[in-house]
Amino acid sequence: SAALLRAETTISLSAAAEPTQLTTVAGMTVQSLDPELASWFGIDPDRGGLVVTDVAPGLQGRVRRGDVLLGVDGAAVRDAEQLIERLARSGRRGATLHVRRGSRDLRIDLGPAG
């Protein structure tokens, strides 16, 4: 099996996961947490969630790359479809994200939709 050596980490390409699907919603590009990512972030893989891979300029300073989105307005978010659904429900009143940043759980107000 082929292997990729980068710095001091070797990744077996035969064990690599399927290509990652990215979704952009509300100025955030996110990907679902697979069990390996969940473990790396210290999150129960059964909980689900999304990791932020990119942030539009309007959200910088509130949402950061590497944040893990766990919920919107008190409801859990397991995947991008649920994120889109929950943000659509929040509409003009705005939404509050439940985010894990490092070891801290944060609430981030996105404000009303335009």
C-alpha positions in Angstrom: 0.0 0.0 0.0 1.2 3.5 -0.8 2.0 5.9 2.0 2.4 9.7 2.2 5.1 11.1 4.4 4.6 14.6 5.5 6.7 16.1 8.3 6.8 13.2 10.9 3.3 11.8 10.1 2.8 8.9 7.8 -0.7 8.5 6.3 -1.6 5.2 4.7 -3.4 6.0 1.5 -5.1 2.7 1.4 -6.9 3.6 4.6 -7.8 7.2 3.5 -11.4 8.1 3.8 -13.6 8.9 0.8 -13.3 12.4 -0.7 -14.6 15.0 1.6 -17.7 16.9 0.6 -17.7 20.6 1.5 -20.9 22.7 1.8 -21.0 26.5 1.9 -23.9 28.0 3.9 -24.3 31.4 5.5 -20.7 32.4 4.7 -19.2 29.3 6.2 -17.7 26.3 4.3 -18.2 23.2 6.4 -17.6 19.5 6.3 -19.2 16.7 8.3 -17.2 15.2 11.2 -16.3 11.6 10.3 -15.3 9.4 13.3 -11.6 10.3 12.9 -12.2 14.0 12.9 -14.6 13.8 15.8 -11.9 11.9 17.8 -9.3 14.5 16.9 -11.6 17.3 18.1 -12.6 15.3 21.2 -16.2 15.0 20.2 -18.3 11.8 20.5 -18.6 10.5 16.9 -22.3 9.6 17.5 -23.0 13.3 18.2 -22.1 14.5 14.7 -21.3 18.1 13.9 -19.5 20.1 11.2 -16.0 21.5 11.1 -15.6 25.0 9.6 -13.0 24.9 6.8 -13.4 28.5 5.5 -15.2 31.7 6.6 -16.4 34.7 4.6 -15.0 38.1 5.5 -18.3 39.2 7.1 -18.1 36.4 9.7 -14.4 36.6 10.5 -13.9 37.5 14.1 -17.0 35.5 15.1 -16.7 32.2 13.4 -13.2 30.7 12.8 -11.6 28.0 10.7 -11.4 24.9 12.9 -14.6 25.7 14.9 -16.9 22.7 15.2 -20.6 23.5 14.8 -22.7 21.5 17.1 -26.0 23.3 17.1 -28.2 26.1 16.1 -30.7 27.8 18.4 -30.4 25.0 20.9 -31.0 22.2 18.4 -28.2 19.7 17.5 -26.7 19.8 14.1 -25.3 16.5 12.8 -24.7 17.4 9.1 -24.9 20.2 6.5 -28.5 19.5 5.7 -29.6 20.1 9.3 -27.5 23.2 9.4 -29.2 24.6 6.3 -32.7 23.6 7.7 -32.1 25.2 11.1 -30.7 28.4 9.7 -33.6 28.7 7.4 -36.0 28.3 10.3 -34.3 31.1 12.2 -35.0 33.5 9.3 -35.1 37.2 10.1 -34.8 36.8 13.9 -31.3 35.6 13.6 -29.6 32.4 14.8 -27.3 31.5 17.6 -24.6 28.9 16.9 -23.3 26.4 19.4 -19.6 26.1 18.6 -16.7 24.1 20.1 -13.5 26.0 19.8 -10.6 24.1 21.3 -11.8 23.0 24.7 -14.4 25.8 25.0 -18.1 25.7 24.1 -19.3 29.1 22.7 -22.6 30.7 21.7 -22.2 32.9 18.6 -24.9 35.3 17.5 -25.2 35.4 13.7 -27.8 38.2 13.8 -30.9 38.5 11.5 -30.8 37.2 7.9 -30.6 39.9 5.3 
